[in-house]
């Protein structure tokens, strides 16, 4: 009884009441049942919007990012509309824009999420290894795994970096690449110090090749139409990269 009283007057309560009325009248009055089925759909949408509408700000941010990342894995990121994002989330565009002023703000949130998650995963992989060379391999594989789980992310990064105008999402993508390069550079220096890597190694060139190798795997997986293609080939590809940077002694 308490649960029933609590539900009355809410979108959930109206939805449950109307659902019961619809079931009761469907057999006795098919025409009325058809009319009420349309009303039921309206109540269902109201219930869904009501549930999503009151999410905390951080949870709303996460749900929006997840929706965009999923859509980017299914279609060209440049063709993702705010209408499509709202539909995936079960919201109206108006509800979506109460949390983000425009599409660029949504894309910026996605880039922030990507940077935070990718760098966190990389740091965890690096710290788990006993040596710089092993850490480089672990970093490489962690990056590949991240893309395999979220195949839409490289498409979004490429898309933002190709934009001619300066935008917040593009700056975020550039910042991520710079942070990534700095992390590689520290590992290269540590490798040289302990004698694992060639002392004459060009850090900038090695970082470019490291990132470019992963990008090559991404392109091959897109051509093959199979993201698992990356994971299968990554160890063999890194083995070749490793032979080019490690110390001869």
Secondary structure, 3 states (H helix, E strand, C coil): CHHHHHHCCCHHHHHHHHHHHHHHHHHHCHHHHHHHHHHHHHHHHHHHHHHHHCCCHHHHHHHHHHHHHHHHCCCCHHHCCHHHHHHHHCCCHHHHHCCCCCHHHHHHHHHHHHHHHHHHHHHHHHHCCCCHHHHHHHHHHHHHHHHHHCCHHHHHHHHHHCCCCCCHHHHHHHHHHHHHHHHHHHHHHHHHHHCCECCCCCHHHHHHHHHHHHHHHHHHHHHHCCCHHHHHHHHHHHHHHHHHHECCC
